[in-house]
Each structure stands twice: as C-alpha cells, then as structure tokens.
Amino acid sequence: AEAIAHGAVKLDNYTFDKVIGFLGYRTLVKFDQTYAYGEKEDEFKELCSAAYSVPRFVIGEVAVGEFEELENEDLSDRFGLRRSDFPAYFLF
C-alpha cells in the first residue's frame, strides 16, 4: 500500500523546506500518521485530485512514523503537533 495520496508530494525532513520555499507557489501540507485511512483520508485524496489543475498550488504530505519508526517526528515537533492532532493542515 502507498503511504502518500496520489497527487500529493511526499515531504520529509530533507525536502520540506525546499518544497514550501518554491517562490510563487502556495503549498498545503498535511501531517498525519503513516498509512492514514478512513473518511478524512478519503476526503484528502479527493482534494489532491481536485487540486491537480490549480496553477502554482502544491499539496504535500508528511507521514509521521509510529512506535519504533519515528520518521519525520522532528517535523511534527517543529510545528507543535501531537499524534492526537492528526491530521493537521498548514498552508504556506
């Protein structure tokens, strides 16, 4: 299974600042658990599909690992997020 929704750019602690720093672009970033599911995830996937045609607009997704796999937890901490806040959205 794919952890990132189709139409969203996978962001991590190496790529985050580069992508949100694209001049002239707006970026919507979703922070969520790895392998998110459910109604909110389905709505996010619909948003990614609809946003495809919007010029100079990018959707990014930060998958925050769980348990021993703490991937991107530093990004989550940077924005003061806890797992109970997921999914969380930021517009840059």
PyMOL Python script that loads the backbone (N, CA, C, O; Angstrom):
from pymol import cmd

cmd.read_pdbstr("""\
ATOM      1  N   ALA A   1       0.838  -1.193   0.000  1.00  0.00           N
ATOM      2  CA  ALA A   1       0.000   0.000   0.000  1.00  0.00           C
ATOM      3  C   ALA A   1       0.872   1.242   0.000  1.00  0.00           C
ATOM      4  O   ALA A   1       1.955   1.254   0.586  1.00  0.00           O
ATOM      5  N   GLU A   2       0.398   2.273  -0.655  1.00  0.00           N
ATOM      6  CA  GLU A   2       1.115   3.534  -0.746  1.00  0.00           C
ATOM      7  C   GLU A   2       0.741   4.420   0.448  1.00  0.00           C
ATOM      8  O   GLU A   2      -0.436   4.579   0.773  1.00  0.00           O
ATOM      9  N   ALA A   3       1.750   4.985   1.085  1.00  0.00           N
ATOM     10  CA  ALA A   3       1.504   5.808   2.268  1.00  0.00           C
ATOM     11  C   ALA A   3       1.096   7.231   1.912  1.00  0.00           C
ATOM     12  O   ALA A   3       0.475   7.914   2.727  1.00  0.00           O
ATOM     13  N   ILE A   4       1.433   7.687   0.718  1.00  0.00           N
ATOM     14  CA  ILE A   4       1.155   9.059   0.306  1.00  0.00           C
ATOM     15  C   ILE A   4       0.045   9.054  -0.734  1.00  0.00           C
ATOM     16  O   ILE A   4       0.058   8.236  -1.654  1.00  0.00           O
ATOM     17  N   ALA A   5      -0.917   9.965  -0.594  1.00  0.00           N
ATOM     18  CA  ALA A   5      -2.047  10.046  -1.528  1.00  0.00           C
ATOM     19  C   ALA A   5      -1.559  10.448  -2.917  1.00  0.00           C
ATOM     20  O   ALA A   5      -0.637  11.254  -3.044  1.00  0.00           O
ATOM     21  N   HIS A   6      -2.170   9.894  -3.952  1.00  0.00           N
ATOM     22  CA  HIS A   6      -1.852  10.278  -5.323  1.00  0.00           C
ATOM     23  C   HIS A   6      -2.149  11.760  -5.501  1.00  0.00           C
ATOM     24  O   HIS A   6      -3.213  12.241  -5.111  1.00  0.00           O
ATOM     25  N   GLY A   7      -1.199  12.479  -6.094  1.00  0.00           N
ATOM     26  CA  GLY A   7      -1.354  13.917  -6.277  1.00  0.00           C
ATOM     27  C   GLY A   7      -0.682  14.736  -5.200  1.00  0.00           C
ATOM     28  O   GLY A   7      -0.546  15.951  -5.343  1.00  0.00           O
ATOM     29  N   ALA A   8      -0.258  14.094  -4.121  1.00  0.00           N
ATOM     30  CA  ALA A   8       0.464  14.790  -3.044  1.00  0.00           C
ATOM     31  C   ALA A   8       1.952  14.491  -3.172  1.00  0.00           C
ATOM     32  O   ALA A   8       2.347  13.414  -3.618  1.00  0.00           O
ATOM     33  N   VAL A   9       2.758  15.449  -2.778  1.00  0.00           N
ATOM     34  CA  VAL A   9       4.201  15.289  -2.782  1.00  0.00           C
ATOM     35  C   VAL A   9       4.636  14.798  -1.415  1.00  0.00           C
ATOM     36  O   VAL A   9       4.259  15.367  -0.390  1.00  0.00           O
ATOM     37  N   LYS A  10       5.428  13.742  -1.404  1.00  0.00           N
ATOM     38  CA  LYS A  10       5.945  13.216  -0.138  1.00  0.00           C
ATOM     39  C   LYS A  10       6.994  14.181   0.405  1.00  0.00           C
ATOM     40  O   LYS A  10       7.969  14.506  -0.273  1.00  0.00           O
ATOM     41  N   LEU A  11       6.780  14.628   1.625  1.00  0.00           N
ATOM     42  CA  LEU A  11       7.722  15.540   2.265  1.00  0.00           C
ATOM     43  C   LEU A  11       8.330  14.874   3.484  1.00  0.00           C
ATOM     44  O   LEU A  11       7.673  14.105   4.187  1.00  0.00           O
ATOM     45  N   ASP A  12       9.589  15.179   3.722  1.00  0.00           N
ATOM     46  CA  ASP A  12      10.273  14.689   4.917  1.00  0.00           C
ATOM     47  C   ASP A  12      11.208  15.772   5.412  1.00  0.00           C
ATOM     48  O   ASP A  12      11.208  16.884   4.884  1.00  0.00           O
ATOM     49  N   ASN A  13      11.997  15.463   6.408  1.00  0.00           N
ATOM     50  CA  ASN A  13      12.847  16.490   6.991  1.00  0.00           C
ATOM     51  C   ASN A  13      13.955  16.956   6.050  1.00  0.00           C
ATOM     52  O   ASN A  13      14.612  17.955   6.345  1.00  0.00           O
ATOM     53  N   TYR A  14      14.186  16.272   4.932  1.00  0.00           N
ATOM     54  CA  TYR A  14      15.151  16.714   3.928  1.00  0.00           C
ATOM     55  C   TYR A  14      14.501  17.601   2.864  1.00  0.00           C
ATOM     56  O   TYR A  14      15.146  18.519   2.359  1.00  0.00           O
ATOM     57  N   THR A  15      13.255  17.348   2.521  1.00  0.00           N
ATOM     58  CA  THR A  15      12.615  18.034   1.399  1.00  0.00           C
ATOM     59  C   THR A  15      11.620  19.112   1.817  1.00  0.00           C
ATOM     60  O   THR A  15      11.249  19.946   0.990  1.00  0.00           O
ATOM     61  N   PHE A  16      11.186  19.121   3.046  1.00  0.00           N
ATOM     62  CA  PHE A  16      10.119  20.012   3.492  1.00  0.00           C
ATOM     63  C   PHE A  16      10.407  21.474   3.166  1.00  0.00           C
ATOM     64  O   PHE A  16       9.619  22.110   2.465  1.00  0.00           O
ATOM     65  N   ASP A  17      11.505  22.011   3.652  1.00  0.00           N
ATOM     66  CA  ASP A  17      11.803  23.431   3.473  1.00  0.00           C
ATOM     67  C   ASP A  17      12.035  23.788   2.010  1.00  0.00           C
ATOM     68  O   ASP A  17      11.705  24.894   1.584  1.00  0.00           O
ATOM     69  N   LYS A  18      12.598  22.866   1.240  1.00  0.00           N
ATOM     70  CA  LYS A  18      12.802  23.124  -0.185  1.00  0.00           C
ATOM     71  C   LYS A  18      11.472  23.289  -0.910  1.00  0.00           C
ATOM     72  O   LYS A  18      11.308  24.213  -1.707  1.00  0.00           O
ATOM     73  N   VAL A  19      10.535  22.409  -0.642  1.00  0.00           N
ATOM     74  CA  VAL A  19       9.260  22.445  -1.357  1.00  0.00           C
ATOM     75  C   VAL A  19       8.416  23.642  -0.929  1.00  0.00           C
ATOM     76  O   VAL A  19       7.863  24.337  -1.782  1.00  0.00           O
ATOM     77  N   ILE A  20       8.306  23.896   0.366  1.00  0.00           N
ATOM     78  CA  ILE A  20       7.465  25.025   0.786  1.00  0.00           C
ATOM     79  C   ILE A  20       8.120  26.358   0.448  1.00  0.00           C
ATOM     80  O   ILE A  20       7.470  27.400   0.521  1.00  0.00           O
ATOM     81  N   GLY A  21       9.386  26.339   0.083  1.00  0.00           N
ATOM     82  CA  GLY A  21      10.085  27.562  -0.291  1.00  0.00           C
ATOM     83  C   GLY A  21      10.023  27.897  -1.771  1.00  0.00           C
ATOM     84  O   GLY A  21      10.628  28.885  -2.186  1.00  0.00           O
ATOM     85  N   PHE A  22       9.313  27.113  -2.594  1.00  0.00           N
ATOM     86  CA  PHE A  22       9.201  27.415  -4.025  1.00  0.00           C
ATOM     87  C   PHE A  22       8.558  28.794  -4.189  1.00  0.00           C
ATOM     88  O   PHE A  22       7.425  29.010  -3.759  1.00  0.00           O
ATOM     89  N   LEU A  23       9.276  29.711  -4.802  1.00  0.00           N
ATOM     90  CA  LEU A  23       8.766  31.065  -4.976  1.00  0.00           C
ATOM     91  C   LEU A  23       7.544  31.077  -5.884  1.00  0.00           C
ATOM     92  O   LEU A  23       7.532  30.457  -6.947  1.00  0.00           O
ATOM     93  N   GLY A  24       6.519  31.796  -5.442  1.00  0.00           N
ATOM     94  CA  GLY A  24       5.314  31.940  -6.235  1.00  0.00           C
ATOM     95  C   GLY A  24       4.335  30.786  -6.116  1.00  0.00           C
ATOM     96  O   GLY A  24       3.299  30.783  -6.781  1.00  0.00           O
ATOM     97  N   TYR A  25       4.644  29.812  -5.284  1.00  0.00           N
ATOM     98  CA  TYR A  25       3.756  28.664  -5.091  1.00  0.00           C
ATOM     99  C   TYR A  25       3.161  28.693  -3.694  1.00  0.00           C
ATOM    100  O   TYR A  25       3.815  29.111  -2.738  1.00  0.00           O
ATOM    101  N   ARG A  26       1.928  28.251  -3.582  1.00  0.00           N
ATOM    102  CA  ARG A  26       1.279  28.015  -2.293  1.00  0.00           C
ATOM    103  C   ARG A  26       1.307  26.511  -2.070  1.00  0.00           C
ATOM    104  O   ARG A  26       1.112  25.732  -3.004  1.00  0.00           O
ATOM    105  N   THR A  27       1.546  26.114  -0.846  1.00  0.00           N
ATOM    106  CA  THR A  27       1.631  24.699  -0.530  1.00  0.00           C
ATOM    107  C   THR A  27       0.753  24.381   0.674  1.00  0.00           C
ATOM    108  O   THR A  27       0.888  24.986   1.737  1.00  0.00           O
ATOM    109  N   LEU A  28      -0.141  23.427   0.489  1.00  0.00           N
ATOM    110  CA  LEU A  28      -0.938  22.902   1.588  1.00  0.00           C
ATOM    111  C   LEU A  28      -0.255  21.625   2.055  1.00  0.00           C
ATOM    112  O   LEU A  28      -0.051  20.703   1.265  1.00  0.00           O
ATOM    113  N   VAL A  29       0.096  21.568   3.323  1.00  0.00           N
ATOM    114  CA  VAL A  29       0.808  20.401   3.857  1.00  0.00           C
ATOM    115  C   VAL A  29      -0.051  19.712   4.905  1.00  0.00           C
ATOM    116  O   VAL A  29      -0.573  20.336   5.828  1.00  0.00           O
ATOM    117  N   LYS A  30      -0.178  18.407   4.728  1.00  0.00           N
ATOM    118  CA  LYS A  30      -0.910  17.587   5.705  1.00  0.00           C
ATOM    119  C   LYS A  30       0.094  16.775   6.517  1.00  0.00           C
ATOM    120  O   LYS A  30       0.967  16.113   5.955  1.00  0.00           O
ATOM    121  N   PHE A  31      -0.032  16.828   7.823  1.00  0.00           N
ATOM    122  CA  PHE A  31       0.725  15.972   8.732  1.00  0.00           C
ATOM    123  C   PHE A  31      -0.226  14.874   9.200  1.00  0.00           C
ATOM    124  O   PHE A  31      -1.332  15.165   9.654  1.00  0.00           O
ATOM    125  N   ASP A  32       0.190  13.638   9.093  1.00  0.00           N
ATOM    126  CA  ASP A  32      -0.670  12.538   9.524  1.00  0.00           C
ATOM    127  C   ASP A  32       0.187  11.316   9.825  1.00  0.00           C
ATOM    128  O   ASP A  32       1.382  11.283   9.532  1.00  0.00           O
ATOM    129  N   GLN A  33      -0.442  10.334  10.406  1.00  0.00           N
ATOM    130  CA  GLN A  33       0.252   9.071  10.673  1.00  0.00           C
ATOM    131  C   GLN A  33       0.561   8.371   9.352  1.00  0.00           C
ATOM    132  O   GLN A  33      -0.101   8.608   8.342  1.00  0.00           O
ATOM    133  N   THR A  34       1.556   7.524   9.373  1.00  0.00           N
ATOM    134  CA  THR A  34       1.849   6.708   8.204  1.00  0.00           C
ATOM    135  C   THR A  34       0.670   5.782   7.954  1.00  0.00           C
ATOM    136  O   THR A  34       0.088   5.241   8.893  1.00  0.00           O
ATOM    137  N   TYR A  35       0.323   5.602   6.696  1.00  0.00           N
ATOM    138  CA  TYR A  35      -0.802   4.742   6.290  1.00  0.00           C
ATOM    139  C   TYR A  35      -2.116   5.195   6.922  1.00  0.00           C
ATOM    140  O   TYR A  35      -2.830   4.406   7.542  1.00  0.00           O
ATOM    141  N   ALA A  36      -2.417   6.473   6.754  1.00  0.00           N
ATOM    142  CA  ALA A  36      -3.694   7.009   7.244  1.00  0.00           C
ATOM    143  C   ALA A  36      -4.850   6.369   6.479  1.00  0.00           C
ATOM    144  O   ALA A  36      -4.690   5.954   5.331  1.00  0.00           O
ATOM    145  N   TYR A  37      -5.987   6.296   7.109  1.00  0.00           N
ATOM    146  CA  TYR A  37      -7.161   5.677   6.482  1.00  0.00           C
ATOM    147  C   TYR A  37      -8.420   6.314   7.056  1.00  0.00           C
ATOM    148  O   TYR A  37      -8.362   7.068   8.028  1.00  0.00           O
ATOM    149  N   GLY A  38      -9.551   6.002   6.445  1.00  0.00           N
ATOM    150  CA  GLY A  38     -10.830   6.473   6.959  1.00  0.00           C
ATOM    151  C   GLY A  38     -11.396   7.611   6.128  1.00  0.00           C
ATOM    152  O   GLY A  38     -10.865   7.964   5.075  1.00  0.00           O
ATOM    153  N   GLU A  39     -12.486   8.173   6.628  1.00  0.00           N
ATOM    154  CA  GLU A  39     -13.225   9.211   5.907  1.00  0.00           C
ATOM    155  C   GLU A  39     -12.372  10.456   5.648  1.00  0.00           C
ATOM    156  O   GLU A  39     -12.412  11.015   4.552  1.00  0.00           O
ATOM    157  N   LYS A  40     -11.608  10.890   6.642  1.00  0.00           N
ATOM    158  CA  LYS A  40     -10.769  12.081   6.464  1.00  0.00           C
ATOM    159  C   LYS A  40      -9.710  11.853   5.395  1.00  0.00           C
ATOM    160  O   LYS A  40      -9.414  12.758   4.614  1.00  0.00           O
ATOM    161  N   GLU A  41      -9.143  10.669   5.350  1.00  0.00           N
ATOM    162  CA  GLU A  41      -8.140  10.348   4.329  1.00  0.00           C
ATOM    163  C   GLU A  41      -8.785  10.293   2.950  1.00  0.00           C
ATOM    164  O   GLU A  41      -8.194  10.750   1.971  1.00  0.00           O
ATOM    165  N   ASP A  42      -9.975   9.747   2.863  1.00  0.00           N
ATOM    166  CA  ASP A  42     -10.686   9.693   1.576  1.00  0.00           C
ATOM    167  C   ASP A  42     -10.956  11.113   1.063  1.00  0.00           C
ATOM    168  O   ASP A  42     -10.807  11.378  -0.130  1.00  0.00           O
ATOM    169  N   GLU A  43     -11.346  12.011   1.943  1.00  0.00           N
ATOM    170  CA  GLU A  43     -11.592  13.399   1.550  1.00  0.00           C
ATOM    171  C   GLU A  43     -10.300  14.088   1.120  1.00  0.00           C
ATOM    172  O   GLU A  43     -10.301  14.893   0.189  1.00  0.00           O
ATOM    173  N   PHE A  44      -9.203  13.772   1.798  1.00  0.00           N
ATOM    174  CA  PHE A  44      -7.911  14.336   1.415  1.00  0.00           C
ATOM    175  C   PHE A  44      -7.520  13.866   0.017  1.00  0.00           C
ATOM    176  O   PHE A  44      -7.005  14.656  -0.774  1.00  0.00           O
ATOM    177  N   LYS A  45      -7.752  12.617  -0.295  1.00  0.00           N
ATOM    178  CA  LYS A  45      -7.438  12.093  -1.629  1.00  0.00           C
ATOM    179  C   LYS A  45      -8.270  12.800  -2.696  1.00  0.00           C
ATOM    180  O   LYS A  45      -7.768  13.078  -3.785  1.00  0.00           O
ATOM    181  N   GLU A  46      -9.528  13.091  -2.397  1.00  0.00           N
ATOM    182  CA  GLU A  46     -10.370  13.834  -3.337  1.00  0.00           C
ATOM    183  C   GLU A  46      -9.824  15.251  -3.538  1.00  0.00           C
ATOM    184  O   GLU A  46      -9.809  15.761  -4.658  1.00  0.00           O
ATOM    185  N   LEU A  47      -9.382  15.873  -2.463  1.00  0.00           N
ATOM    186  CA  LEU A  47      -8.792  17.208  -2.553  1.00  0.00           C
ATOM    187  C   LEU A  47      -7.547  17.180  -3.434  1.00  0.00           C
ATOM    188  O   LEU A  47      -7.360  18.068  -4.266  1.00  0.00           O
ATOM    189  N   CYS A  48      -6.702  16.182  -3.262  1.00  0.00           N
ATOM    190  CA  CYS A  48      -5.484  16.054  -4.081  1.00  0.00           C
ATOM    191  C   CYS A  48      -5.845  15.944  -5.558  1.00  0.00           C
ATOM    192  O   CYS A  48      -5.198  16.563  -6.403  1.00  0.00           O
ATOM    193  N   SER A  49      -6.859  15.171  -5.872  1.00  0.00           N
ATOM    194  CA  SER A  49      -7.290  15.023  -7.265  1.00  0.00           C
ATOM    195  C   SER A  49      -7.829  16.341  -7.817  1.00  0.00           C
ATOM    196  O   SER A  49      -7.517  16.713  -8.949  1.00  0.00           O
ATOM    197  N   ALA A  50      -8.625  17.040  -7.033  1.00  0.00           N
ATOM    198  CA  ALA A  50      -9.219  18.299  -7.480  1.00  0.00           C
ATOM    199  C   ALA A  50      -8.167  19.394  -7.635  1.00  0.00           C
ATOM    200  O   ALA A  50      -8.299  20.252  -8.508  1.00  0.00           O
ATOM    201  N   ALA A  51      -7.136  19.380  -6.812  1.00  0.00           N
ATOM    202  CA  ALA A  51      -6.122  20.428  -6.816  1.00  0.00           C
ATOM    203  C   ALA A  51      -5.120  20.280  -7.954  1.00  0.00           C
ATOM    204  O   ALA A  51      -4.333  21.192  -8.210  1.00  0.00           O
ATOM    205  N   TYR A  52      -5.142  19.157  -8.627  1.00  0.00           N
ATOM    206  CA  TYR A  52      -4.194  18.885  -9.705  1.00  0.00           C
ATOM    207  C   TYR A  52      -4.173  20.009 -10.738  1.00  0.00           C
ATOM    208  O   TYR A  52      -3.105  20.379 -11.225  1.00  0.00           O
ATOM    209  N   SER A  53      -5.320  20.546 -11.070  1.00  0.00           N
ATOM    210  CA  SER A  53      -5.416  21.545 -12.128  1.00  0.00           C
ATOM    211  C   SER A  53      -5.234  22.987 -11.648  1.00  0.00           C
ATOM    212  O   SER A  53      -5.284  23.912 -12.459  1.00  0.00           O
ATOM    213  N   VAL A  54      -5.029  23.191 -10.370  1.00  0.00           N
ATOM    214  CA  VAL A  54      -4.865  24.550  -9.840  1.00  0.00           C
ATOM    215  C   VAL A  54      -3.421  25.002 -10.054  1.00  0.00           C
ATOM    216  O   VAL A  54      -2.489  24.374  -9.552  1.00  0.00           O
ATOM    217  N   PRO A  55      -3.237  26.095 -10.802  1.00  0.00           N
ATOM    218  CA  PRO A  55      -1.869  26.548 -11.076  1.00  0.00           C
ATOM    219  C   PRO A  55      -1.168  27.064  -9.822  1.00  0.00           C
ATOM    220  O   PRO A  55      -1.779  27.695  -8.959  1.00  0.00           O
ATOM    221  N   ARG A  56       0.121  26.781  -9.747  1.00  0.00           N
ATOM    222  CA  ARG A  56       1.002  27.270  -8.682  1.00  0.00           C
ATOM    223  C   ARG A  56       0.527  26.881  -7.275  1.00  0.00           C
ATOM    224  O   ARG A  56       0.701  27.629  -6.313  1.00  0.00           O
ATOM    225  N   PHE A  57      -0.065  25.719  -7.188  1.00  0.00           N
ATOM    226  CA  PHE A  57      -0.547  25.184  -5.911  1.00  0.00           C
ATOM    227  C   PHE A  57      -0.116  23.726  -5.808  1.00  0.00           C
ATOM    228  O   PHE A  57      -0.354  22.930  -6.716  1.00  0.00           O
ATOM    229  N   VAL A  58       0.518  23.389  -4.698  1.00  0.00           N
ATOM    230  CA  VAL A  58       1.040  22.049  -4.473  1.00  0.00           C
ATOM    231  C   VAL A  58       0.502  21.532  -3.142  1.00  0.00           C
ATOM    232  O   VAL A  58       0.401  22.280  -2.169  1.00  0.00           O
ATOM    233  N   ILE A  59       0.162  20.263  -3.111  1.00  0.00           N
ATOM    234  CA  ILE A  59      -0.219  19.623  -1.852  1.00  0.00           C
ATOM    235  C   ILE A  59       0.903  18.680  -1.453  1.00  0.00           C
ATOM    236  O   ILE A  59       1.356  17.860  -2.251  1.00  0.00           O
ATOM    237  N   GLY A  60       1.339  18.805  -0.222  1.00  0.00           N
ATOM    238  CA  GLY A  60       2.380  17.945   0.315  1.00  0.00           C
ATOM    239  C   GLY A  60       1.849  17.170   1.504  1.00  0.00           C
ATOM    240  O   GLY A  60       0.886  17.568   2.160  1.00  0.00           O
ATOM    241  N   GLU A  61       2.511  16.046   1.761  1.00  0.00           N
ATOM    242  CA  GLU A  61       2.092  15.201   2.887  1.00  0.00           C
ATOM    243  C   GLU A  61       3.317  14.746   3.665  1.00  0.00           C
ATOM    244  O   GLU A  61       4.288  14.246   3.097  1.00  0.00           O
ATOM    245  N   VAL A  62       3.248  14.932   4.978  1.00  0.00           N
ATOM    246  CA  VAL A  62       4.292  14.458   5.879  1.00  0.00           C
ATOM    247  C   VAL A  62       3.719  13.286   6.657  1.00  0.00           C
ATOM    248  O   VAL A  62       2.817  13.449   7.479  1.00  0.00           O
ATOM    249  N   ALA A  63       4.255  12.105   6.387  1.00  0.00           N
ATOM    250  CA  ALA A  63       3.839  10.902   7.112  1.00  0.00           C
ATOM    251  C   ALA A  63       4.741  10.749   8.327  1.00  0.00           C
ATOM    252  O   ALA A  63       5.954  10.590   8.196  1.00  0.00           O
ATOM    253  N   VAL A  64       4.142  10.799   9.500  1.00  0.00           N
ATOM    254  CA  VAL A  64       4.902  10.710  10.746  1.00  0.00           C
ATOM    255  C   VAL A  64       4.821   9.283  11.255  1.00  0.00           C
ATOM    256  O   VAL A  64       3.739   8.764  11.530  1.00  0.00           O
ATOM    257  N   GLY A  65       5.988   8.657  11.375  1.00  0.00           N
ATOM    258  CA  GLY A  65       6.051   7.258  11.795  1.00  0.00           C
ATOM    259  C   GLY A  65       5.565   7.049  13.216  1.00  0.00           C
ATOM    260  O   GLY A  65       5.457   7.982  14.013  1.00  0.00           O
ATOM    261  N   GLU A  66       5.274   5.779  13.504  1.00  0.00           N
ATOM    262  CA  GLU A  66       4.772   5.413  14.824  1.00  0.00           C
ATOM    263  C   GLU A  66       5.684   4.362  15.452  1.00  0.00           C
ATOM    264  O   GLU A  66       6.486   3.728  14.766  1.00  0.00           O
ATOM    265  N   PHE A  67       5.552   4.194  16.739  1.00  0.00           N
ATOM    266  CA  PHE A  67       6.271   3.180  17.507  1.00  0.00           C
ATOM    267  C   PHE A  67       7.775   3.377  17.362  1.00  0.00           C
ATOM    268  O   PHE A  67       8.263   4.478  17.618  1.00  0.00           O
ATOM    269  N   GLU A  68       8.526   2.362  16.962  1.00  0.00           N
ATOM    270  CA  GLU A  68       9.975   2.493  16.846  1.00  0.00           C
ATOM    271  C   GLU A  68      10.371   3.317  15.631  1.00  0.00           C
ATOM    272  O   GLU A  68      11.452   3.905  15.615  1.00  0.00           O
ATOM    273  N   GLU A  69       9.520   3.371  14.614  1.00  0.00           N
ATOM    274  CA  GLU A  69       9.788   4.118  13.389  1.00  0.00           C
ATOM    275  C   GLU A  69       9.323   5.554  13.586  1.00  0.00           C
ATOM    276  O   GLU A  69       8.144   5.857  13.400  1.00  0.00           O
ATOM    277  N   LEU A  70      10.228   6.427  13.956  1.00  0.00           N
ATOM    278  CA  LEU A  70       9.862   7.797  14.302  1.00  0.00           C
ATOM    279  C   LEU A  70      10.156   8.769  13.157  1.00  0.00           C
ATOM    280  O   LEU A  70      10.514   9.922  13.396  1.00  0.00           O
ATOM    281  N   GLU A  71      10.007   8.305  11.928  1.00  0.00           N
ATOM    282  CA  GLU A  71      10.266   9.125  10.758  1.00  0.00           C
ATOM    283  C   GLU A  71       9.448  10.414  10.802  1.00  0.00           C
ATOM    284  O   GLU A  71       8.242  10.386  11.049  1.00  0.00           O
ATOM    285  N   ASN A  72      10.108  11.528  10.563  1.00  0.00           N
ATOM    286  CA  ASN A  72       9.508  12.862  10.490  1.00  0.00           C
ATOM    287  C   ASN A  72       8.928  13.371  11.808  1.00  0.00           C
ATOM    288  O   ASN A  72       8.196  14.361  11.815  1.00  0.00           O
ATOM    289  N   GLU A  73       9.236  12.727  12.892  1.00  0.00           N
ATOM    290  CA  GLU A  73       8.752  13.208  14.185  1.00  0.00           C
ATOM    291  C   GLU A  73       9.329  14.591  14.497  1.00  0.00           C
ATOM    292  O   GLU A  73       8.688  15.399  15.169  1.00  0.00           O
ATOM    293  N   ASP A  74      10.540  14.858  14.006  1.00  0.00           N
ATOM    294  CA  ASP A  74      11.141  16.172  14.228  1.00  0.00           C
ATOM    295  C   ASP A  74      10.332  17.279  13.547  1.00  0.00           C
ATOM    296  O   ASP A  74      10.216  18.379  14.088  1.00  0.00           O
ATOM    297  N   LEU A  75       9.774  17.000  12.368  1.00  0.00           N
ATOM    298  CA  LEU A  75       8.912  17.987  11.707  1.00  0.00           C
ATOM    299  C   LEU A  75       7.625  18.205  12.482  1.00  0.00           C
ATOM    300  O   LEU A  75       7.159  19.334  12.633  1.00  0.00           O
ATOM    301  N   SER A  76       7.068  17.127  12.962  1.00  0.00           N
ATOM    302  CA  SER A  76       5.854  17.220  13.772  1.00  0.00           C
ATOM    303  C   SER A  76       6.109  18.067  15.019  1.00  0.00           C
ATOM    304  O   SER A  76       5.295  18.918  15.377  1.00  0.00           O
ATOM    305  N   ASP A  77       7.229  17.830  15.667  1.00  0.00           N
ATOM    306  CA  ASP A  77       7.604  18.604  16.857  1.00  0.00           C
ATOM    307  C   ASP A  77       7.816  20.079  16.520  1.00  0.00           C
ATOM    308  O   ASP A  77       7.445  20.960  17.296  1.00  0.00           O
ATOM    309  N   ARG A  78       8.404  20.336  15.378  1.00  0.00           N
ATOM    310  CA  ARG A  78       8.681  21.707  14.941  1.00  0.00           C
ATOM    311  C   ARG A  78       7.410  22.557  14.887  1.00  0.00           C
ATOM    312  O   ARG A  78       7.453  23.761  15.139  1.00  0.00           O
ATOM    313  N   PHE A  79       6.294  21.933  14.562  1.00  0.00           N
ATOM    314  CA  PHE A  79       5.026  22.654  14.479  1.00  0.00           C
ATOM    315  C   PHE A  79       4.140  22.412  15.702  1.00  0.00           C
ATOM    316  O   PHE A  79       2.959  22.758  15.702  1.00  0.00           O
ATOM    317  N   GLY A  80       4.719  21.822  16.731  1.00  0.00           N
ATOM    318  CA  GLY A  80       3.994  21.637  17.987  1.00  0.00           C
ATOM    319  C   GLY A  80       2.855  20.643  17.905  1.00  0.00           C
ATOM    320  O   GLY A  80       1.872  20.761  18.636  1.00  0.00           O
ATOM    321  N   LEU A  81       2.977  19.670  17.026  1.00  0.00           N
ATOM    322  CA  LEU A  81       1.902  18.693  16.835  1.00  0.00           C
ATOM    323  C   LEU A  81       2.114  17.441  17.665  1.00  0.00           C
ATOM    324  O   LEU A  81       3.237  16.978  17.864  1.00  0.00           O
ATOM    325  N   ARG A  82       1.001  16.912  18.140  1.00  0.00           N
ATOM    326  CA  ARG A  82       0.986  15.604  18.798  1.00  0.00           C
ATOM    327  C   ARG A  82       0.164  14.672  17.915  1.00  0.00           C
ATOM    328  O   ARG A  82      -0.591  15.133  17.058  1.00  0.00           O
ATOM    329  N   ARG A  83       0.302  13.402  18.112  1.00  0.00           N
ATOM    330  CA  ARG A  83      -0.450  12.433  17.301  1.00  0.00           C
ATOM    331  C   ARG A  83      -1.960  12.645  17.404  1.00  0.00           C
ATOM    332  O   ARG A  83      -2.691  12.370  16.453  1.00  0.00           O
ATOM    333  N   SER A  84      -2.419  13.122  18.526  1.00  0.00           N
ATOM    334  CA  SER A  84      -3.850  13.373  18.692  1.00  0.00           C
ATOM    335  C   SER A  84      -4.335  14.536  17.816  1.00  0.00           C
ATOM    336  O   SER A  84      -5.539  14.699  17.621  1.00  0.00           O
ATOM    337  N   ASP A  85      -3.406  15.346  17.286  1.00  0.00           N
ATOM    338  CA  ASP A  85      -3.759  16.460  16.404  1.00  0.00           C
ATOM    339  C   ASP A  85      -3.958  16.022  14.954  1.00  0.00           C
ATOM    340  O   ASP A  85      -4.514  16.775  14.155  1.00  0.00           O
ATOM    341  N   PHE A  86      -3.515  14.821  14.607  1.00  0.00           N
ATOM    342  CA  PHE A  86      -3.551  14.365  13.210  1.00  0.00           C
ATOM    343  C   PHE A  86      -4.959  14.033  12.766  1.00  0.00           C
ATOM    344  O   PHE A  86      -5.746  13.531  13.568  1.00  0.00           O
ATOM    345  N   PRO A  87      -5.303  14.295  11.517  1.00  0.00           N
ATOM    346  CA  PRO A  87      -4.493  15.018  10.542  1.00  0.00           C
ATOM    347  C   PRO A  87      -4.502  16.518  10.827  1.00  0.00           C
ATOM    348  O   PRO A  87      -5.508  17.079  11.261  1.00  0.00           O
ATOM    349  N   ALA A  88      -3.362  17.149  10.573  1.00  0.00           N
ATOM    350  CA  ALA A  88      -3.228  18.592  10.750  1.00  0.00           C
ATOM    351  C   ALA A  88      -2.774  19.206   9.425  1.00  0.00           C
ATOM    352  O   ALA A  88      -1.973  18.614   8.701  1.00  0.00           O
ATOM    353  N   TYR A  89      -3.286  20.382   9.119  1.00  0.00           N
ATOM    354  CA  TYR A  89      -3.019  21.024   7.830  1.00  0.00           C
ATOM    355  C   TYR A  89      -2.423  22.408   8.044  1.00  0.00           C
ATOM    356  O   TYR A  89      -2.832  23.143   8.942  1.00  0.00           O
ATOM    357  N   PHE A  90      -1.443  22.752   7.198  1.00  0.00           N
ATOM    358  CA  PHE A  90      -0.819  24.065   7.209  1.00  0.00           C
ATOM    359  C   PHE A  90      -0.753  24.578   5.775  1.00  0.00           C
ATOM    360  O   PHE A  90      -0.459  23.817   4.853  1.00  0.00           O
ATOM    361  N   LEU A  91      -1.026  25.858   5.589  1.00  0.00           N
ATOM    362  CA  LEU A  91      -0.919  26.488   4.274  1.00  0.00           C
ATOM    363  C   LEU A  91       0.274  27.429   4.285  1.00  0.00           C
ATOM    364  O   LEU A  91       0.371  28.320   5.129  1.00  0.00           O
ATOM    365  N   PHE A  92       1.166  27.223   3.351  1.00  0.00           N
ATOM    366  CA  PHE A  92       2.378  28.054   3.223  1.00  0.00           C
ATOM    367  C   PHE A  92       2.336  28.806   1.910  1.00  0.00           C
ATOM    368  O   PHE A  92       3.257  29.563   1.602  1.00  0.00           O
TER     369      PHE A  92
END
""", "prot")
cmd.dss("prot")
cmd.show_as("cartoon", "prot")
cmd.util.cbc("prot")
cmd.orient("prot")
